[in-house]
């Protein structure tokens, strides 16, 4: 019996909802439906809901229902198949619009006219068609431009804590990001998952007022919207972004917040499916799931566009080893970590540069891209600041008077670095300004102490000051 | 069970026009849960048989039999698959195709060439594609070494083809065949054309071998020769033997991938198999863009010509991730059998373990620690034990080795998790990457107090590099240990609390850490350090320590000694011009001694 190439004839069976558990329903008689496909659920009253097939077992299908399962009964509910996986419209008609978590308008505007439709899960980019990201993005924030440089096609998360200003930092980067010598506009697609109305209002103001509106899309899944739509929100955003970046050759920045809310939704579904829980109850496939989102960043060969991702996640209890930041850090190309201590001291933006990292920095900086001294200066500032922080810790034990003069110099540097380099406030700095501030901060050190920069760069940029450590 | 016995000896390459001699079974899908699909009506199917699932003929493999139910893992995305879709069993396990054309290739987890998976400008990986694993059209210039009438047995050399400039690809008699050469066909041939007839049976260049089965060898050999990695901290303190295995555990951002790539670039292996297992797409792109342009200093050929890349990025299907490790090790063994020293890099074995966990969880198996299946240790052992230095089968006599370097990504950077702990029992080298060191931008962030090497290679280094290697190595290890202990005192009481003698130990430790162990992968001169240069640098640091101690005995103040400007020169050792190392070392040693005595 050779059956290859033949699909069993489509039959419409009698469909019965046999079980409703949280966001899931189990339907009997689901012949002819494909794994991962969309279904429509009609309850007789109220709007038609959509659902996605999570598992098939003979005639039974496990369906996750977008829009919640309230009102779904075992009878009077019919389940219709659509014969296709979840799709979204893509195109420029979405610019300036506010959409819900599943990509439907929520701003009372007309239905957008998409250029085309795409499956929201996308397909993995073939590694051989990728181009390595190497174009420097100037964000105007010294801690990022100078020390954790962002490049086009990178995926860089902001590890935040409850109450830290990650959202305003993301908004600021989205508003200010530009590539020197390139006038190409950056399209911003913003996916908000599980945000409060107050945060939603902030993003609406940031992205949809002023000139940015013409090149922004805002997807809002509010904290009290159905949890399950949260799983769709980043996929819809990334599908729109992939179309614009890889087919329309635009530079797209996707900002996703808050990944913690996303992961909690993932856990909720996993628990409803009675799956074996992994660390802290999160499912064992969370790495794969997050990777299926984050890996959609990149550039492709022969294409002018790029898809850069900036995702915000709140570290529960500021714990960087929590599964969400941990798995994210293993997938993304670095991380920007916010510090509660700096925030308390009023240093804005409160970026803790020591645990922050950009893995693609080297590809985007240096001669011909930024400046020859960028790498060396970054390493030197980092080394001096790390030493200064170490001395500060020591000082809390032995007291300042117990410190050798040399150590006090580092102590003063650390304070000045936080005050001026990190704490730039709302002002925008060009890269040259950022680098110059860095060299000014290094002025108190004798050249021999600065081992991370080359002799030529020292001669060119280092203006040793006769300042002593006492002026701190 | 990690391996399965091949049904037939997997030695006969298929000849053109010859039909596949297997019985096929066809059944129906009854259950779909992500990559795990169950089917019925496949009565003849055995464990680890390859299946084709659905109308798109997705590639899969049988992983469990339960009554009538055949449970499979599918190596491609299963979206759209329906209950009732057809399943065809091929009756064969998953094979690697081995032959000329592997080097320079970029393959997915099941050895499909990625270049053939995205055609016509498509950026994404299409489903159900089944291109030949080895190019069937390319012709290779077969140069026989056997003549008609020669009696040959398994592993005997038949001839060779030049595969790039770096490696001569040796064609061996397949396992299980003994006989007399009845015809020889020299000259250009594809991998499936007959090149030699043995007892009248044509033998082509291509071999097929089941991924999960280790290839046979004549003898296993003791591990006495190091794989020179070019990384000072590894070669000096924790060398790995050719044929040994090493693991690199480290939290994110500690530099696992940079170190793996440095080893792939600079280690003195003949062939490198690099498996990017569940890692970032952009990192593979970096390798793809960089390797063709980097010249292997030993052969003068681009690095890519000695490298096979296997790529399963983190968004590619999870089941193929599980297979990618076996594809890699099988290819590595194949080159080992030709008499080469092969290094296999697996980045990261944790993603492989997680793939096992995901499939196991969908099979609803009883989980052991952290949700990993109870057979995790067995699977890891089955992989790491395929490393080894061997006497190859057949004539002429030759030896080869496979060295495995596996990166481990422990959750939360916590080394007590199951993959790290199980790998630790198997691997002979433990190169622990340290988050604290990486935050100090000390790279490679190998923690010298936690790491270890169980290979006794001092004798080789003393003989080949310099007789003072092992004494100096022990001195450096002890000095770092002492410094570590003193640093704990300093962090509590400050440096002033130490005696002058101890502050010299501290200064020597600093020189060892900053000027010797640190190494920049991004600096052309420093990225790889030959052992001769390493020894020269170590000697200078050792002499500098002695000079400091003698200055102290002469009554010089400790602050003057440790602040001596000449010590900053130690930081420039890594940038000494390669042809001038001995002179530079003598010169610097003399200057340090002079300045110390003039204080």
Interface residues (C-beta under 8 A of the other chain):
Chain A: X1 X2 X3 X4 X5 X6 X7 X8 X30 X31 X32 X33 X34 X35 X36 X37 X55 X56 X57 X58 X59 X85 X119 X121 X122 X123 X124 X125 X126 X127 X128 X129 X130 X131 X132 X133 X153 X154 X246 X275 X276 X277 X278 X279 X284 X285 X287 X288 X291 X292 X294 X295 X296 X298 X300 X321 X322 X323 X326 X327 X329 X330 X331 X333 X334 X335 X354 X355 X357 X359 X360 X362 X363 X375 X379 X382 X383 X386 X393 X394 X397 X398 X402 X403 X404 X448 X451
Chain B: X26 X28 X30 X31 X32 X33 X34 X52 X55 X57 X77 X78 X79 X80 X81 X82 X83 X84 X85 X86 X88 X106 X114 X115 X117 X118 X122 X123 X124 X125 X126 X251 X252 X253 X276 X278 X280 X281 X282 X284 X285 X286 X288 X289 X311 X313 X314 X315 X316 X318 X351 X354 X357 X358 X361 X364 X367 X370 X371 X409 X411 X412 X413 X414 X439 X440 X441 X491 X492 X493 X494 X495 X496 X514 X522 X565 X568 X571
